[in-house]
Amino acid sequence: MEEFEQPVLSVNKLNKLYGNGCVNCRGSKRNRLLKNYCPICGTVYACRDITFEVHAGEILGVVGESGSGKSTMMECLYFDQEVSSGEAYICSYKGGKTNVFAESSQQKRYIRNHMMGKVYQNPLLSLKMNFSSLGNIAEKLISAGNRNVGMMEARGEELLEHVNIPVYRMKEAPKNFSGGMQQRVQIAKALSNNPPLLLLDEVTTGLDLSVQASVLDLIKTIQRELKITVVIVSHDLGVIRMLADRTIVMLDGKIIEHGLTDQILEDPQHSYTQKLVQSLL
């Protein structure tokens, strides 16, 4: 397969279990679960055989209710959690032929620092609140091996300007910023190494509607300018409608529907997706 045809990210049968499973719920007996929980042994099947691809310059939306497994999936993709089983391939890493889940922790750190950026729902998980905003960006650049202070400062200023942080506040700590500004600093930090893949997990939850709109607008602008590939998770179909080219719908740890976003919004097939779409109308 030629490289330009290769997906930026390919995920195959990603599974994440909390617990060891038992004869009641292992293997083909998973239909005995209550939602994604085994009432016999207490194992939670947070992600079940998650399989998808995302291509260059595409925005893939992931939608589902709380507990559907979408944030766990993102944590596994960014190596915040170990998968129970499954494969993931990134085309810019070893020609897209090596399962990144099976790599050493050192290699996973390399992949995180060079090939991915992530924006968390909670900025505390990404930002050091007492560092300056420039210092937060420098931290990501240092992790990727940069040592040139002048270059890092210039890159930080360029990115913070890009996400509309005023110059006079760039050396200020994010703890003094509003929620929307903290998310914008996170976006700048995530983009600092020009990653081919950006993961966004519930980035507008808890923000005022006007702030949500400006953050979403910023994401759309950056994605278009940098032609970056994005996976965005939300429980809000309105966010997905605004941003995503294609969408996967998750429920109880499984993908229950996938397709072009317009197609899912206009003609949802699964009863859960139909309810979601009705709630948007």
C-alpha positions, 0 to 999 in steps of 0.5 A: 500500500502506498503511503498516501493511502495509508491511514494516519491511525489504524486501531484494531480490536482495542480491548480494555478490561477492569478486572480479570473476567470469568467463565460467565463473561469471557470470549463469546459469552460477553452477551451475558454482561449487564451493559458492559459489566459482569454481575458475577465477577464484577469485571467492567469491559470499558472498551470492546473490540474497538476498530476504526481508521482515520485518514490524513486531514480528517476529523473523526468524531466519537460520540456516546454517553458517559460510561460508553468507553470513549474517554477510556479509548482516548487514554489507551491511544495516548498511553495514559492507560495500558490496553488489555489487548488490541493493536494500533498503527501510526503511519509515521511510526516505523512505516505503520507496520508496528503495533504501538501498544506492544512497544516499550514505555520508552518508545511510547514516550517517543510516540507521545512526544513526537507524533501525538498531541492531546487536549484533556477535558480537565486542563490540570491533567496537561498543564502545570498551573504554576508554570508560565504558559510559555513554560508549559509549551517549552516542557513539551518541546524539551520532552521531544529533545529540543534544547534551544531556549530562543527557538522554544520561546519563539515557538511558544509565542507563535503558538500562543498568538495562534490560539489568541492568548495576548502577548502580555499574558504569555508569561503568566501562569494558567492558574490565573486564566479562565477555563476557555483560556486554559483550553487554548493554552492546552491546544497550543501545547499539544500542537508544539511539535507539529504532531500528525495526530491530535486527540481531543477529549471533551474539550468544551465540557463545562465551558460557557456556550460563547466560550465553547463556540470560540474554542470549536472555531479555533480547532476548526481553523487550526485543523484546516490551516495545518491539515492535521488529523483529529480524533475528537470525543464528545457526548454532545452531538452538536460539537460533532456536527460542527467539526467531524467528517465521519463519526463513530457512536459508542455505547457500553464499550462498543462501536454501535454505528459509524459513517459520515457525520451527515449520514448519521445525523440524517438517517441514524440506524441504531435506536440509541443514535436515533435518541441522540439525534432527536435530543439535538433537534 
